[in-house]
Amino acid sequence: MSLTRQVKHELTRVTDGLTCCGSWELKALLLRHGYYNIRRESHMLSIRVDDIVVARRLFNLLRQAGVETPSILKQLEKRFSKSNYIVQVQGSEQVDALLIYLDLKEAGPYLSLPRRHASLPRRICCKKAFLRGAFLAGGSISVSRRSGYHLEINVGSPEDAQVYQKVLKTFQLAPLARKRNDDISLYFKNAESVADFLRIIGAGGALLELESLRVVKSMRNQVNRLVNFETANLEKVIASAQQQLETIDALDNLIGLNNLSPALREVAAARRRNPEASLKELGEMLEPPVSKSGVNHRFRQMESILGKTGLARSKQKSCQSDK
């Protein structure tokens, strides 16, 4: 099951203590997917959703709002082989009563589905329910290694977007907005904002999973950093040891290691026996033990001797060739 579907299924199990909260959740679903039509003089209000669990939630919300006989129809899209579900309210009296109850129209004879936004939810619980309905209607959430966290709600028109932005602002959330065709989507890319939104709408289980993913991702990144750091250090140790071995071999060929001081002979022999050891480890092998800087100083002495010896040899050869 996708994370989006998991969140939506969890939201359908949320129970509101007040009837008003259910009406605001229903209003959000209706604003996004509701449409009004008349067939053979039969007035009908339909709400299309893509999940049977959400359709059942919608059915229960309609019953709570006083609709006596809502119905659920299943439709199969041949193009994508995907099922959609249409929850319907039939009869002009039931439709009008529902729209008036949701403050989507005033009493009157007009038949279209108005979009009144004069009133916004005042209670915190109703605001949460309104946002929950918005996610059920057009929300999606994803977590990926490449793009990170992404929560998006397709809210429809610019007017609807402004309404949801006002409600989100009361929770100190400021989503980004983008336009696709004629629809506006509000979205969060920040992990903390995504977590806050899930907490607000009541998706505690999904929030825990998201936090778990965040921890795993953080640990993975930390492990990768440590591995990269250790790999870089190991490569540095290997390169340094290789250079030191080359210096030791060159001195051995030029003047012989027996001509070096005891301290230099000791560290040269230790390096040949332990080509993979770090300077610190090498120092601990000496008698008495020598610090890392002390071992490094001895190798610098060898490099200096090699430089001077090599220069002297080259001058000697130059003088012999001149003669």
N, C-alpha and C positions, 0 to 999 in steps of 0.2 A: 504494500500500500504506500502511495506517495505521501510525503509529509503534508502536502496541501489537503489531501483527503483525510488524513489522520486528524489534522486540526479541525476540519469541518465536522467530522464525526464526533469528536469530543465536544464541540460547541453545541451540537444537537442534544447533548445530555445535560446541558446547563439548565438548572431550574431557577426561575425568578420568583422572589417572594411577593412581588407586586404585579398586578395585572397590567399596569401602565408600561412596565418594562417589555412585556411580550408584544404590546401594540407598537412600540418603537422598533423592535426587531422586525416585526411584520411589515412595518412601513418601509424600512430600508430594502427589504426583499421586493416589495411591490414597486418601489420607485425604480429599481434597476431592471426588473424583468417582467413587470406587469403590463398588460395591454388589454384594451377594452374593444369589444366588437359586438355586432348584432347579426345573428344568422336566423333567417326565417322568423323575424320578429322576436327572437329570443335574445335577451341581453346577457352577455357573458364577460366575466373578468377572468383572464388567464395569467398564470405566472409560470414561466418556464425555468426549470433548473436541470442540472446534469447529473444529479445523484439521488437515488431513491431515499437515502437516509435524510437528506435535506428536504426532499418532497414530503416525507412523513412529518418532519418538524414543521413545515409550512402548513400541512393539514391540521395539526394540533393547534397551531397559533390561530388559524382561521376559526376553529371551533371555539377557542377561548374568546375570540372577538365577537362571537354570537352568530357565526354562519352555521346554519343547521346542516346543510348537506354539501360540503365541498367534495370534490372528486379528484382522483389522480389518474391521469392517462399516460400510457407509455408510448413513446414514438421512437422509431429506429431510423437514424440517418443512414441512408444507403451509401452515401458518399464516403463516410468515415467509419461505417459499421459501429456507430456509437448510439447508445440509448439516451434519450432525453425524457423528462417527465414534466407533464403539464398539470398543474393544480388549478382547478376551475371553480369559480363561484357563478352560479346561474340564477337568473331572475333579476329584473331591474330593481325590485325592492331590496333584495339582499345585497346587491352590488352597491346601491346608493347608501344603504345603511352602513355598510362597511367603510366606504370612502368618507362618509361624514364622521364616523367613529375615529378614523385615522387622521382626520383633519386634512384630507386631500381634496375635499370639495365642500362647498356649502350646499344646503338644500336647494334644489333647482332642477330644471328639466334637461340641462345639457348632458350629453352622452359621453363626451371624450373623457380621458383620464387626466384630470388637472394635476399640476405640480405646484402645490402651495408649500412655500418654505417660510412663511411668516413666523411660525412657531418652531422653536428648537427644544429638545429635551432639557428640562431644568434640573431634574434629579441626577446625581452622579450615576446611580444604577441604571437609569433610562439612557443616559449617554453611552454607557458601556453596552447596553443592549442594542442601541442604534448602530454602533460600530461593529458589534457582533453580526448583526444582520447584513451589514455592508460586506463583511468578509465572506459570509455564507453565499451572498449573491455574486460577488465578483472577485474574491480574494485568491491569492496564490502565494506560496512560500517555498523557497528552495535554499539549499546550502551546498556550495561546491568549493573545491579547492582553488579553482581559478578565480571565480568572481566573488567568493565569500557568501555573505548572507543577503538575501533579497526577499522582501515582502512587498507585494503589490496588490492594490485594489482598483479594479476598473469600476469607476463610479458614473460613467456616462457623460452627461453634459457639464459644461463649465459651471453652470448654476449649482448643480449637485456637488461638484467638487468644492465649491466655496462653502457649502453647508458642512461637509465633512471636515474641511480644514478648520472651521470655527469650533467644531466639537473637539477635534484633536488638540487644538490649541489650549483648551481647558486642562488637558493632561500634560502640557508642556511638550507636545510632540509637533514637529514641523516637517511634514513629508515633502519630498520633491514631487513635481508634477511633470507629466509629459503627455503629448497628444498623439494618438494613433487613429488615423482616419478621422472620424467625428467623435471619438471617445476620449475622455480624459482619464488618466490613471494616476493615482497617488502611490508613492512607493518609498520604502526605507532601505538603505544599503548598510546602515550602521547596525552592528550586532546588538548594541544596547537598546537602540530604538525598537528593533524587531522584538527583543525580549520584553520591553515595556508594553508594547502593543499587545502581545500575546497574554501578558499578565492582566491587562485591562479588560480584554474580552472574555477572559475566563478559561483560556487554554493552558491550564497548569501542567497537564501531562506533556503536551508538546513543548512547553517552556522548559521542563526538566530535560527532555531529550535534546533540545537545542543547546541548553547549558552543557549537557554531556558532550555534545559534538564540539562545542567551543573548547571544553577542557581537553578533549582528545586532540583537537587541532592545535591547541596551544602547546600541549606536550609533544606532539609530533614535530612542531616547528622548533621547540627547544632541543629535542633530541637531534634533529637535523643540524641545528647550529653547533651543538656539542660535537657531533660526528665530524662536521666540516672543520671545526676548530682543531680537533684531535688529528684529523687527517693532514691538515696543513702543518701542524706541529711535527707529526711523524715525517712528513716529506722534508721538512726543514732539518730535522735531526739526521735523516738519511743523507741528505745533500751535504751537510756539514761534516758528518763522519767520513763520507767518501773523499772530501777535500783533505781532511786530516790524514787519511790513509795514504793519499797520493803524496802529501808532504813528507810523511814518514818514509815511504819507499824511496822518494827522491833523495832524502838525506842519507838513507842507508846506502844508496848507490854512489853518492858523491863522497861522503866522508866516513860512512859507517856509523851505526848507532852507538858503538862502543866509545866513540869520541865525544858523545854527548854527556852532559852532567847526569848523575844518578836520578835526579827528579824527572828529567826529560826522558831518560831511558825507561823509567818505570811507567810513565803515562803512555809512552809509545807502545810498550809491550801490552799494556791493558787495552789499548784501543785495538790492537791487532787480534787480541783474544775475544774482544766483544765489539764487533763492528756496528751492531745495532743499538748499543747503549747510548743514553743521553749523557750530557756532560755531568749532570748531577749524579746519575747512576755510576758513571765512570769514577767520579771522585770518591764515592763510598767504597769502591773496591780497592783503593790505595791504602797503604800503611805508612803513616797514619792517614785517615780520611782527609780529603781536601775538598774545599767548597767548589761550587760550580764555577765561580769567577776565577778561583785558583787554577782549576784545570784549563779553563779557557786561556788564562795567562800563559801557561806552559806551551800550549799549542801556538800561541802568537810568538813566543820565543823561538820555537822551531821554524816558523815561517820566516822570521827575521834572519835566523842563521842560514836558512836555505837561500834567501834573497841575497845575502852578503856573499855566501859561498858561490852561488851561481854567477854573481857579478864578477867576483875575483877570477873564477875559471874562464869566463868569457874574455876578460882583460888579458889573462895569461895566454890564451889561444891567439888573441889579436896581436900580442907582442911577438909571439913565435912566428906568426905568419909574416910580420913585417921584416923579421930577420931573414 
